[in-house]
Amino acid sequence: MRTLDAHFLRLLSMKRKNIFLSILLLLTCANFLFSQSVDPWKITADKIDPSNYYGVTVANGMIGVVSSPEPFKVKDVVLAGAYDLYGRGRVSNFLRSFNLLNAYLEIDGTRIDAKNTSNFKQELDMHHASFTTSFDFQDKATVTYTYYSLRHLPFTVLMDIRITAKKNISIGAASVMEAPDALKDVQNYYNEIDRPHVVISLLTSSAKSPTGKLLMCASNTFLFSEPHGQEPRVIHEMWDNNMHLMKFSKQLKAGETYSYSIAGTSITSAHHDDPLNEAERMTIFAKLEGRDRLIQFHNKAWDELWKSDIKIEGDDQSQQDIHSMLYHLYSFVREGTALSPSPMGLSGLGYNGHVFWDSELWMYPAILVLHPELAKSMIEYRFQRLEAARRNAFNHGYKGAMFPWESAATGVEETPVWALSGPFEHHITACVGIAAWNYYCVTQDKEWLKEKGWPLLKETADFWASRVERNGPGKYDIKDVVAADEWAENVDNNAWTNAAAKAVLHYATDAAKILGMSANEDWMHVANNIPILKMENGVTKEHATYHGEGIKQADVNLLAYPLKEITDLKQVKKDLEYYEQRVPNAGTPAMTQAIFTLLYARLGDADKAWHWFKDAYVPNLNPPFRVIAETKGGTNPYFSTGAGGIIQSVLMGFGGLDITPNGIVQIKSVLPKQWKSLTITGVGPTQKTFAVHK
């Protein structure tokens, strides 16, 4: 359940939509004319308004660092998997971690801030996942710093600083460790490890999460460029219980360039049994690896990720935007974990960091096609919480496993009580089963299917067989649900819920055959009797009491993709043309228009596909880095759910890729007129290349 005022949104005037879309088309055309100067890999901001600034995230699937317009500051440090009970809704929330990259720099005794700099510029390099800030300080120095959430070290970050003196200057530099307000029992430590070949200064803090459930720890150190024995002297200062720092000073001559780095680690007891010592050990490891090797291995890891890429010829702005979406999806997921991203990924505390259907239905398919090893972590998240889902089904009087609408660390229901989606938005359980089946389809991994896919499919199929109400042939009704269109609460026979349940029952039966097992005969009996309703005009009916109301997001249209419940192209078009007129101008999440894009591309309507492609995200962009918010004019970026939907519209829409029981194939589709070609590299386990040309 999203926190928007649904009643207000229903009242929005539909007549305003045509005016808005006309303006959007003009802006899109103008944007295209000037798109050739856009860098496909770098997003640069040189006109920054701190009052209208939405930070961009550098992340490695475990630790996310969100940018700030203030020099040497970061807005947030967020760790995947770190939750505690505090704040909103009496449910688990993502925790802010120690801000281990906050620093300061003084030149000739003056602290640098946003007000005393000039030529201030920030740049996100998506190819190698780095964020650089540069500026001039008076007539004395040019300063550049870049930070990384190191891809090869899940809990470690690096900030690399360069100062070029324009005249003789004195610098004073510090790393500041500050505990977020929600943490308690903060402990601060400073330690120097002196070896013949190195001196390591460790600035370390630990604290308990609000309930005391977790121990959160962070540590960092300076990496100096001077030979050992010539490094600056480091001084430790304790300011108060929540903040301490280490600092050094140095004299620079005019024309001299001086560089140093800060490496740090943030980890909790949710990730390691001994987080305090591990934070210091990993920081020491980074120190002795050295700046050059850390960046080398980080860049190599991102080069591997980008072997799976989407290349657009003829439209540099769309290329940059698609790279940004892919970059964020790659940044929010990590191989070898049992973690799955929230709607806002690691860009902040949005939606408490909980995992919804956003993961399985919107982000997962795009990631699965390009990086099955990343998608495996996402489905592993559900497998490891299968027992909690079984208990949830038992609590509700059902069999099998019932996955929670909002999930966090343990897999129990984490939806705030006031949101009806918790007890009633049951289609999430179908989404988990569909994701398990799709993993097998893409990888053809029968061993995984037997050990992990089958338990997920069997338990979700058992749930739906017990969830239906058997009211006669063709009337195995699924009553009292919150629809995928969340403005439809406590309705019967919702199109998406019913069709998704049918799909899981089919997939579980198919999986049993592949594994040489006996499927429950009742599964197909139930599937064949679940109704998909129609209106008098032949349009698929969203739910039993639907009468043409505005919809929050795609529901019926999902039956054509991804479910293939509706395959007749005339019916697909009829449903599209009906429901696209019922999406208001505001309040709908970006993936709604992404589904329209995908389906129109498959229907061969390039103009409509292009229109909905741009409408899906351009009105949602926020300055200065074009970060996507959930809705048009929204201010809650980064909305990785929308990114996942839009990437699907490119891969499976314009690109024609299709997940089948025999793997990934390519079907007929069309490109926008603005694109000359589309090339998708690194697809599936064998890293195939697919292309579409005009």
N, C-alpha and C positions, 0 to 999 in steps of 0.2 A: 504494500500500500504506500503510494507516494504521498508526500505531505502537502500537495497542492490542494486548494479549495475546489473540489469537484463541482459543487453547486454553482459557484461563480463562473467556472469555465464553461458550464453548459449554457450560461446566459450570454456568452460572447456572440456578437453579431456575425453571422456567417457571411453577410454582405460585404464585410470588410476584407474578406479573403481575396476576392478578385483584384482589388486595388493593391493589396500587398504583393500578390504574385506578379502583377505587372511591373511594380517597382523592382522586385527581385530579378525579373528577367532582364530589365535594363541594366541593373548593377552587374549581373552575370556577364552580359555582353561586353560591358565596359571593362570588367575585370579580365575577360579573355583577351581583349585587344592589347592589354599591357602585361599579359602573363609571361611573355618570353623572358623577362628580366628576373623572374623569380628563381631562386636557387632551390633545386629539388631536395636538397639535403640539409639546408640551414635556414632557420627562421631568425631573423635579425630585428631587433627593436632599438632604434636610436632616438625615438621620441617617446619618452616614458613619462606617464602621468601617474604618480604614486596613488592618487585617489581613484584611479580607474585602471587598476593593475590586477591581473589574475595570473598567479604564478604558474610556471610550467615545471613539470616533475622530471627529475633524473632518478631512475630506479633500476634495480637489478633483479626484480621479482621477489625480493625479500625486504629491502630497505629503500624507502622513497624519500627524496629530498626535494622540497618545494621551494622555488626561488622567491626572492624578495627584491623590491626596488631599492632597498637600502644597502649600501656597500658593505661587503663582508658579513652579511646576514643571510640566513635562510629562514623561511617562514615556518616550515614544519619538517620534522623527521618522523616518518611513520614506518613501523615494523609490521610486516605481515604476520598474522597468527597471534598477536599480542592483544588480548582482550581482558577487560575486567568490568565488573558491575558498578556503574556510576553514571550520574547524569540522566540522560533522556530515557524514560520509559521503563525503568527497573529491569533493563536487559543489558547484556554485555555490549561494551563499546570498544572500538579501537582506542588505543592509548597513544598519546603523543610521547615520543621518546625524548631522551636528552638531546638538546640541540648542540650536537658535538662539532658542528662546523661553524658556529658563530665565532667571529673573530673581530679584531679591530686593528687599525694601522694608524699610527701618529707620525707626522712628518714635521720636524722642528717644533715638537710639542703640541701641534694642533691635531685633534682627532678628525679623521676623514669621515664625512657623512654626505648624504645626498645633496645638501645645500651648498657645500663648498667644492663640488666637483664640476667639471665641464666635459663636453664631448662624451657624455655617459652613454654607453652602448652595452646591450646584452645580446647573447646569441646562443641558440640551441643548435648543436651539431647532432642531428639524428643518426647519422651514419655511425658515429662512435660514442653516442650517448654522453655528451659532455656539455656543460653549461659555462659560458665564458662571459665575464664582465670586464669592461675596460673603461678607463676614464683618465682625464688629466686632473692633477691637483695643483691649482694655482699655476705659477710658472716654474714649479719646482720638480715635478715628477710626472711620469706616465705610469699608470698601474694597470696590470692585467692579472686576473685570477680565474682559474678554471676548476670546477669540481666534478667529480665522478662518483657514481655509486658502482663500485667495481664489479663487473659482471662475473669474474672468476672467483671472487671472494664474497659470499652472500651477505656477510654482516659488516663489510668494511667499505669505508669511503675515503676519498682523497681530495684535498684542495691544493692546487699548485699555484703559487704566487710569484709574479715577476714585477720588479720595480726598476724603472730606468730613471736615473737622476738627471735633471736638466741643469742643476747647479749643485754645489756641495750641500748635502743635507744630512740630518740625523733622523733615523727611523726608530720607532718603537712599535713592535708587533706583539700581539697577544692572541692566544686561543682561550676562549671563554667557555666554560662548561656550566650550563644552567639547567636546573631541574624544572620541568613543567609544574604548574600550580597543583594539578590533581595528584601528584605523587607525594608520598609521605615518608618519614623516617630517612631523610636523605643523609647519606654518608659520603664525605669527600676524602680522597686520598691523593697523595703525591709521592712519587717514588723515583729515585734515580738508580739505574743499573749501570755500573761502571765496569767496563771490560777493556782490555788492552786495545781493542780495535774499534770500540764504539762506546758512547755514552747515550743511554736511553732515558729520556725524561717522560714519565707517564703521568698524565692528568686524568684521574679516574673518579667516577661517581657511581653510587648505587642508591636505589630507593625502592620502596615497596609501592605496588599499585594501590589504588584507593581502598580496596578491601583487605590488602595484604596478601592476596592470592599469588601475585607474581613478584619476583625480584627483578628489577630492571637495572641494567648496568651499561656504562659507556666508558671508553677510555680513548685518549688520543695522544699523539706525540709529534714533535717537530722532526722533519727531515731536512737537514741542512746540506747545502751544496759544497761547503768548504771541506777540505781534507780533515780527517780526524785529528783532533788536537788544536784545530784553528776555528772550531765552531763557536758561535756566540754563547755567552753564559746565560743559562735559563734560570729565571727566578719565579718562584711560586708565590701567589698571593691568595689568601682566603678572604672573601668579601663578606659573605654571610652563609647561613646553612644551605641555601639553595644555589649558591654561585661561587665558583672559584676560577682561577685562571693561571696560566703560565705565560711568561713574556720574555722578550730579549730586546736588545738595542744594538744598533750598528751605525757606523758612519759610512756614507757613500760619497764618492767624488763625482763631479759633473761628468756626464757621459757614461758612467758605470751602470751596468745592469746587474741586479742582485736577485737571486731566486731562492725560495725555500718552499717547503710543503708542510701540510698537516695531514696525517693519516689517522683514522680513528675507527673504532668498532663499537657497534651497539647491538646488544643481545640480551635476551631475558631467559628466565627459568622455563618459559614455554618452549624454548628452543634448545636449551642445554641444562644439564643438571648442576653445573658449576659456572653460572654466567659471569660472576665477578672475575674469577681467574681467567676464564676463557676470553673475556673482553681484553684483558691486558696481554694475554698470549697472542691473540690475533693481531693486536696493534704492534707488538714486538715483531711478529712475523712480517707485517707490512713494512715496518721500519728497515728491517734488514734485507728485504727484497729490494728496496730502493725505488725511488720515483720512476726511473726509466722502465724497469721491469714490470712494475705495477701497471703502467699505462700500456706497455707492449702487450701484456696478456689480456688486459681489458679490451683493447682494440681488436685483438685476434678473435676473442669470443664474439664480439659484435659483427666482425666480418663473417663469421660462420652463420650467425642468425640471418644476416642479410643475403645469404645465398638463396633464401626464400623471399622473393621480392615481387612487387607489382610495378611494372614499368609502362608508363603511359607516354606515347609519342604525340606531340602536337598541342599539349595543354599543360604548361609548367605549373600553373597554380593548382590544378587538380592533382598533378603529380606530387607536389609538396604536401598537399592536404592528405593524400592517401599515405604518403610516407609518415606523416605525423600520426595518423591513426594506427598504422602498423607498429610504429615505434612505441606508442603507448601500450598497445596490447603485448608486445614483446617485453616491455619493461615491467609489466604488472604480473607476469607469470614466470615461474622458474622450474626447470627440469629437476627431477629427483626429489620433489617435495610431495606433501599431501595437502597442498593449499590451493585455494581457488579464489579468484579476484571478486571483490565487491563491485557494485556499479561504478564507483569512483576510483577503483584500483588502489594505488598507493599515493593518490594525489591529496589526501587529507582524511578527515574523519567522517565524510559524507555517508549517510545511511548506516552509521555506526560501524562501517567496515564489514557489514553482514553479506552473506552470499545468498543470492536470489536465483530465480530462473534466468536472470540476466547472464549468469555464467554459462549455463548449459545451452540455452537457446540462441544467445546473441554473440557472445565472445567465443565460445568453444568451437563452433563449426569453422570459423575463419582460422583459428589457431590450429585446429586439427588438420586442416587441409595443408597448411604451410609448415607446421612443426608438430607432428604427432607426439614427439617426446615431451613437449610442453603441455599438450592436451592431456597426456597421461597423468600428469600431476593433478589436474583438475578433476578427473574422474576418480583418481585415488582418494581425493578428499571425500567424495561421497561413499566410496567403498569402506573407508575406515570409520564412517559414522552410520553404517548400516544397522548396527544393533540399536542405536538411539532411535532410528526410524522405525524399527520393529516395535519398540516400546510406545512410540507415538501412535502407531496404528492400533495397538492394544488399548491405549487410553481412549480412543475414539470408537471402539467397538468393531474395528475392522481387522482383517487378516493381512499377512504380508508386512510390507514396510511402507510407512507414510512419511515422506521427507518433509521437514519444516519449511514454511515459506521463507523465513529468515533464519539462517544458520550461522554459527560463529565457531567457537573452538570445539565444543563438545558434540554438536549435532542435534541438540534439543531445540525446540521452538524458541526463537528469540524475537519474535514480532511483539512490539508493545501491545498491551492488552486492548487499548482503544482502537487498534486497527483490525478490522474484521478479516483481513487477509490471512492472519495467523490461523484461525480455526477453519477457514473456508476456501482458501485459494489452493485447491488440491492439485491443480494441473502441474505443479512443480514435481510431483512424484512421477508423472508421465515424462517430464523433461529429462529427469535423471535416467530413466530407462532408455529413452531415445538416444541420449548421449552415449550410454554404454554400447548400444547396438552400433552406432555410428563409428565408435572407436574400432570395433571389430571390422566393420565394412572397409574402413580406410587402411587398416594395418594387416588384415587377414591373419591376425595372431590368435590361433585356436587355443594355445596354452593360456593366454590371458583370458580369453572368452570362458574357458572352463573354470579357471580359478577365481576370477573376479567379475567378469561380465555376466556370467550365468547367475550367480547369486543376486546381482542387482536386478537382472531381468526377471528372474523367477519371483522375487519378493515384490517387485512393483506390479507384475501381472497378477499375483495373488491379491494384492490390494484392490486392484480394479475389479476383479471378479467378485470380491466381497463388497465393494463400494456401490455397485449398481443395485437398483431396485427392480426386481424381476416382475414386471407388470404385463407380461404376455409377449408374443412374438413381435419383434421390432420395437418393443417398448421396455427395453432394459435401461430405465432412466437413471441419469445421474443428477440428483436434485440438490438444491441448496448449496450452491458454490459461488465464489467470487470468480468472475470470468477473467480471461486474459485482458479484456477491456475492463479495467478495474472500476469504471463508473457503474458497471452492472454488478451489483452486490446481491447475494442470496437469491440467485436465479436458478432455473432448472434447464437442463439439457443445453448448456452452453456449447456452441459449435466447436471451439478449440479444445475444451476439456474433453468432450465426448470423442472427438476424432483422435486426440492424443492418446486417450485411453485405449481406443481400438488399435492404434499403432503399436503400443507396447505389448498388447496381447498377441498381435501378429508376430512381432519381433521375438518375443519369448518362445513362441512356438517354432519359429525358424531356427533359433539358436539351439533348441533341443535337438532338432533334426541334424544340424551340423555336428553336434557333439555325440550323436548316436544315442540320445536319451529319449525317454518317453515324455512327451509334453502332456500337460494336463488338458484333457479333451474339453474341459469346460471353458478354457480360455477362448478358443475359437467360437464356441457356442455363444459366449457372451459377446465377443467382438461382432458377430454377425447380427446381433439384436440391439446394439446401441444405436439410437436414432441420430441422424443429422437432419435437422429441420429445414423446411423451405417456406418462403412466403408465397402469397398468391401470385406475385409477379415473377416467380421462379428463382429469385435471389436466395442464396443460402441464408437462413435466419440465425442471427447471432445467439439468441436464446428464446425460450418458450414465450416470454412476455415482451419481446423486442418489438417496437413499433416505429422504427425510423429515427430514434434519438441520436444525438451526436455521440461519437465514440472517442475514448481517450487514446486508443491505439489499435493497431491491427489485431484482429481476432479471426474472423471468418477467412480473411485472405491467407492466413497461415495454413489453411487446409490444402492450398495449392502448393505452397512451399513453406516449410520443409516436409510436410506430411505426405504429399501426393495422394491424399484422400480424394481430392478433386483433380482430375486429369483432363477432362473435356475442356478444350481451349475456349469454347463459347461460354461455358459456365464460369471459367476463370475470369474472362473479360467482363461478363455480366456482374459478377461479385465485385470486381475492381471498380467498375464504373459507378456502382451504387455506393460502396463504402468510402471511396475517396471523396465523395461529396459530403460526408458526415464527420470529417475531421475538422475541428475548429482551427482558427488561425493561431491559437496559443494553447499551451498546456499539454500538448502531445509530445511524447518523447521521440527522439530522433529516429529510432528504429522503425517507427510506423511508416514514414515516407520511404525508408530503405526497402521495405517489403514491396511497396508499390513500384519502386525503381526496378527491383529484381524481376518482378512478374511482367512488367511492361517490356523489359529487355527481352525476356524469353518469348513474349508474344510478338516481338518484332517491331514494336512501336518506339523508335529511337527518340522521338521528340518528347513523348510523355516520360520515358525513362529518364532522360536528361533533366527534365523539369523537376521530377521528384528527387533525383539525385542531389541537385543543388538545394532544393527546399528542405532536404533532410538535415543539412548541417550549416549552411551559410548563415541563416538567421540566428544560429546558436553560438556563433563564434564570439569570443571575448578577447580584448586586447591585453598585452601587445603581442601575444604569441599564437593567436588563432586557436585557443583552447576551446573545446566543445563543452557547452553546458547541456543540461538535460533537455531543455525546451527553448523555443524561440524567445530571445530576450532574457534567458535565465542567467543566473550568476553562481552556479554551483559546479564549476568544472573540476576535474576532467571527467566527462561522462563516457567511460570506456564501453558501456553497453551500446551506446549509439555508434561508437567507432566500430564495434564488432558487427553491428547490423549493416553499416555502410560498406565495410570491407566485404561482407557477404554479397551485397548488391553488385560489387565489382567482380568478385570471384565467380559467383554462381549466376549472376545476372548477365552483365556485359561479357564476362569471360566464359559463360556457359558450362562451368564445371558442375558436376553432379555426383553426389555420393550415392553409390549403389552397392548392393550386396557383394558385387565382384570388384569393388574398388572405385577409384575416381575416374569418371569418363567426361567427355566434353560433348555437349549438345548444342544445337543451333541457337544463336543469339544475335544481337546487333550491338554495334558501338554507337555512342553519341556522334553526331556530325562533327563535333569539335575535336574528336580524337582520330589520329591517323592509324594507330595500332595499339594493341594491348598485349603485353607479354607477361606471363606469370611463370616465375622460375621456382625451382625447389619444391615442387608439389609432391606430397605424400612421402612414404618411406623411401622410394627410389629417386626422389628429387627430380621429377619430370618437368619439362617445360611445355607450356601450352600457350598458343598465340592466337589472336584474332586480328585480321587485317581488313582494311577497307577494300 
